Amino acid sequence: MPLSIQIKLLRALSSYTIMRIGGLEPIPIDVRVISASKKDLKKVIEEHLFREDLFYRINVIQVNIPPLRERIEDVRLIFNSYIKKFSTKNNIAFKQVGKDYFKYLESYHWPGNVRQLINITERALIFSENGMLDVASLPSEIKESYIKSKLKKDFNRIFNDPLPEGKTLLQIAEEVIIERVLEEEDFNFSKTAARLGMSRPTLYKKINQSGRLSCKKDLQKG
């Protein structure tokens, strides 16, 4: 808000009157003001972009709303609320979300806050197949965030547990990464190999050498 407008707002809130453009008599008002800002107003005051007297006039009761990344438990509630709204808006019958769908959403740090979650919710519904939402349709940044959170847990376990005989820490770390990317790509070996920067035969070879049963089982399927 320009400083010239701030002084007019301050005058109105101080006198509880406004002046009509071209008018001669002040008009009494009875209002309550709810204001919101995503900026640190005290810092803006120091930069001489916001009036200090107006700040103390409006800052009677202050409510701080933490960003979405600090209240991850709200992700599911917000998603469920808006998926119903977008289902009606886009005339798409929402059915259900796939396995681990909310784990992916809850692993993300949401730099765009609630607006980003709302955007992704509508996008997921529009690109869904018959109202079924699965993790494959999620943006790559959310899938990568989930992989990183899983890898972090796995690496913590690796560092705390004794290494299997005959294997180095680097080998174990590589196996963990391969397995996580395989899961992320729904065991599509071509996509997994491309993301890991290796050929498909090299990926097969590493899986066979690793001895990780979950990978070998799906390798036999493919």
N, C-alpha and C positions, 0 to 999 in steps of 0.2 A: 504494500500500500504506500503510495507517495506521501511524503511528509506533509504536503499541503492538505491531503485528505485526512491524515491522522489528527491534525489539529482541529478540524471540523468535527470529527468523531468524538474527540476528547471534550470539546465544548458542549456537544449534545448530551454526552453522558454525565457531565458535571452539572449542567443546568436543567436537564430533563426537558429541554425545549429544542425545536428546530425552526429554521426560518425558510419559508417557501421562496423559491427563486423569484425575485421581483416583489416579494412581500414586504410589509412594514411591521407586522405584528408577529412576535414569537408564538409558536404553536406548542402547547404542552404535550409531552409524550410519556407513556408508561410502558417501558420495555425492559426485557431482560436479554442480556447478550451472552451468547455462547460462541467463543472464538477458538480456533485451532491453528496450530502451526507445526510444521515438521522441522523447523529451525530452532536453534538455541537462541531465544530472544535476548537473553542477557548479553550474549556475544554480539548480536546484531545491534544492540544499544551501544556497545563499545565502538562499533564501526560507524555510529551516527546515522544509522539507517532506520532506526525505530525510536520513537520518543519514550524516554524513561517514565514521564508522568502518565502517559497512556498505558504503559505496561502495568504500573501499580494500580491504575484505575480498573483494568479488566482482570487482573490476576488476583481475584478474591479467593476463589476456590480452584485449586489446580489439580488436574487429573492427568497423570502420566500413563500413556498407553504404550507398553513395550512393543518392539517390533516382533513380527511373527516368528523369527528365529529364536526368540527368547520365550516363546509360548507355543512350542511345537504341538502340545496337546490340543491346540485349537484347530490344527490343520484339518483333521477329520470332520470336525463340527462345521467349519466353513465350507469344506468341500460338499458335504451332504446337503447343506442348505442351498447352495448355488446349483448343484446338479439337478435338483428338482425344478428350480426356476428356469434353467436353460433347457431342460427337457420339454417344458411347456412352450418356451419361446421358439425353439427350433423344431418342434413337432417330432421329437425323437423319444421313443419310449425307453427310458433308462432301465436296465435290468440289474446288473451287478458289476463289481470290479473284480479283477483277477487276483490270484494269489500274490501276496507280498506287495500289492499295489500301494497301500498306505505306508509300508516300510520305506518304499522309495521316496514318497512325498515327505515323510518325516525325517529323512536323512539329509534333506536339502536345506541350505542356509537362507533361502528366499531373500535375495538382495532387493527385489522389487516389492517386498512386503505382501500385504493381502491382495493388492491389485494384481500382482503376478500370479498368485494362486487362482484368483477368479478367472483370469485370462486362460490359464492352462486347463482349468476345469471345463470351460466352454469348448476349448479346442479339442480336448480329449473326447468329449461327447460327440462333436461334429465328425471326428475321424474314426469313431468307434464302428464296429461291425454289429449291427442289430442291437445297439445299446449295451454291448459288452465291452468294458474297458480293460485293457491289458497293458502291462508295462512296456511292451514293444512300441506303443504309440507315444510314450512319454518323450519329452525333449532330451537330447543327448546330455545336457548339463546335469539333469536330474539323475539319469542313469549312471553317469560318471561319479556323481556324489555318493550314490549308494554303494558302488564298487569300492570307492575309497574308504567308506566307513566300515565295510566288511573286511577289507584288507587290513585296516588298522587293528581290528580285533584279532585277525589271524596272525599278524606280525607280533602282537603283544603275546599271544600264546606261544609262538615260535621262540621268542626270546626267553620265555619263562620255562619252557619244557626242554628236556635234553634232546639233542639232535639224534635222529635215527642213525644207526650204524652205517658207515660208508657214504654218508651224504654231508655236503657242506651247507652252510647257512645260505649261501647264494643259490644253491640248487633248490633248497626248500622254498625260498622266497619266489623263485621262478615258477615252481609248481603251483603255489598258492595263487599267483597272478593269472596263470593259464586257466586254472579251475574257475576263478571268479569271472573272467571274461567269457569263458564258455557258458556259464550260467546266465550271464547278462545277455548273450546272443542266442539264448535258447538252444545251445549246442549246435549252432550252425557253424561248421568248421571253416567254411570259406570266409565268413565275416570275422570270425575269431582270429584266423591267421592274418587277415588284412589289418586288423586293429593292433595286433601284436608285432606287425612288421616282419612276418616270416612266411615262408611258403607253406602250403597245406601239407606236403609230405613231411616237412620239418616238424610241424605241429603234431602229426600222427606219431612221429618218432619220439618226441618228447613226452607225449601222453603215455605211450607204451613203456618208456623207460622209468616213468615216475612211480608207477605202481599204485597210483591213487585210484581206488576202486570205483568211485563215483564217475570219474572220467572214462575209465576203461569200459564200464558198463554202457555208457552212452556211445562210446566209440564203436562198440560192437553193433549197436543199433544202426549207426550211420554207415 
